[in-house]
Amino acid sequence: MRVETKRKLDTVFSFFLFFISSITILVTVGIVYVLVVDAVRFFLHPEGGGFPTSLIRFFTETEWTPTFAIKKIGIAPLLAGTFLIAGIAMLVAVPLGILVAVYLSEYASPKVRETVKPILDFLEAVPTVVYGYFALLFVTPLLQKILTPLGLTVEGMNALSPGIVIGLMILPYTASMVEDALRGVPQYLREASYALGASKLRTAFFVVVPAARSGIIAAYLLGASRAIGETMVVAIAAGMYPQLTLNPLEPVQTITGYIVQVALGDLPFGSFEYLSIFAAGLALFIITLVFNSLAVYVKSKVVGY
Amino acid sequence: MEPRELRLREELTNFNVDFYATGVKVKDAIFKLLGAIVVFLVVTFLFAIAIDLLIDGWSRIIDPKFYTSYPSRFPEEAGILSAWVGTIYVMAGAIFWSLLLGIPTGIYLEEYGGKGKIARIIEANISNLAAVPSIIYGLLALGVFVYRFRFGESILTAGLTLGLLMLPVVVVATRESIRRIPNSIREAAYALGATRWETLLHHILPYSAGGILTGVIIAASRAIGETAPLITIGALTFIAFLPPAPWEDFIGMLKSPFTVLPIQMFNWVSRPQEEFHTNAAAAGFVLLVVALLMNSIAFYLRYKIRKRYVW
């Protein structure tokens, strides 16, 4: 091959690579385009009252029934359901995550760590629909067995069971990231603490954890974002009834659960119901984007040692 | 003296260093035990799920007809034939698209992009895509692939959607395995007169192939259980036929309606009859075993590669 041909091929090749990588930007553009355009069409739709009435109703009404004959389009019940379940999940994932991470990074022998870490990876590969099955047919009956004697009624569909299961689901993911943050703390900080007579436990929680705080917070923000966007567990075990409640024993519906419910039916393209899942999806996208961006921001503020 | 000061003095004189040190040690030991117990519980959680599915679905897992029957109204006759065949077709498409887009993007970012502005945008974009909830990909697929591109509720759409979902993992795997190759290899190739693309195709890619493969398998093991994005594009649950074989009618296969294992399982879980829950457990067990098997292969590959290439 002549040198000129080779050179030309080199240019062609690098252009090809550049072209393909630019396509990946189109994915984000496509997501934003389709969510924004169809959400705008939702707010302009006469069945929602048209702009700007629909937008006001979206934020002020307390019921969400775009698929009913009488259409209420307040996002609040879906937000309440979403944050209730994500909140329960974080109540499970935060304390357990820090416990697992501190144990693995500060206490466990390298051998234990090398065995446990791949199993945490394995847990991430468990399909979410399997977690949903587990929530509906294992955790909920268990909760009913425990809480009913205490005089509490646990509905067959409730927020508590999927919340707990999602917490356990994101635990490996967050614990793994928290552990990375803890291991990033330089050894001399620990040694200085030991030299002052501090115990291992005190060193872990008063020196290592505070030093790794930006990484830990970022890990939990990403975990929360996952819990908010989790779909199958809530679609299976939380119910299909959007209501403005903070009672974890009652059925609730999340944004993701609503999208699944509507998508399961037959959707005429451009109908009010069809457009409503894009409006809900846009809300979900913005919420998770805020959490993800916060995580990136917090992580960029790494404490200097 | 003030009572508070008195109390302090008394505490100090009674202070027993040995007792204090023992207390600290006990606390340390308690925490260590607690940590070990929790880690043990988290690890057994995986086995708990697997065993729960195995027990619930046992009667169908051991039934060979379960794997060779179409879905049915009668739970004891229903099977996962169309589901697992659909899963294979969809995953083949997903792997194809994720490789087609993921490897060039990884190479570009690692070898060509440098610290340029565009490369930084592409990089931020990829890490952002990794954190987008999967159901949003489903909305993208519904709004763009199904209705605007008119691909229909087909295997093509499903493969493309899951391929995009896998993309960030494949890009990161490509970049990491390329980064591990020392510069001396590149310089040796350049010194012998090879151009950039020759170096890439003859040296960089073959050396990083194992690492990329590992990443693809891990990404695929996550995508195979994805349910939400396929529900939004209208994956059907009652499919009593198989898509045409790709060597007979390739376009027909791409355009064929489909179902996949997780969708079939979701459908069975959502039914009130308990007999269907047995089917759901069996399908879930199959899905779990496949996903874990793929993960184990990736784990083994990674281990092998680490041993093989020592620069």
Interface residues (C-beta under 8 A of the other chain):
Chain A: K6 R7 L9 D10 F13 S14 F16 L17 F18 I20 S21 S22 I23 T24 I25 V27 T28 G30 I31 Y33 V34 L35 V37 D38 L96 L99 V100 V102 Y103 L104 Y107 A108 V112 V116 P118 I119 L120 D121 F122 L123 E124 A125 V126 P127 T128 V129 V130 Y131 G132 Y133 F134 L136 L137 F138 L168 L171 P172 A175 S199 K200 L201 R202 L222 S225 R226 I228 G229 E230 T231 M232 A235 I236 T256 I259 V260 A263 L264 L267 F269 I277 F278 G281 L284 F285 T288 L289 N292 V296
Chain B: V24 K25 K27 D28 F31 K32 L34 G35 A36 V38 V39 V42 V43 F45 L46 I49 D52 L53 D56 L100 L101 P104 T105 I107 Y108 L109 Y112 G113 I118 I121 I122 N125 I126 S127 N128 L129 A131 V132 P133 S134 I135 I136 Y137 G138 L139 L140 L142 G143 V144 Y147 R148 L164 L167 V171 T195 R196 W197 E198 L200 I218 S221 R222 I224 G225 E226 T227 A228 I231 T232 G234 P262 M265 F266 V269 S270 H277 A280 A281 G284 L287 L288 A291 L292 M294 N295 F299
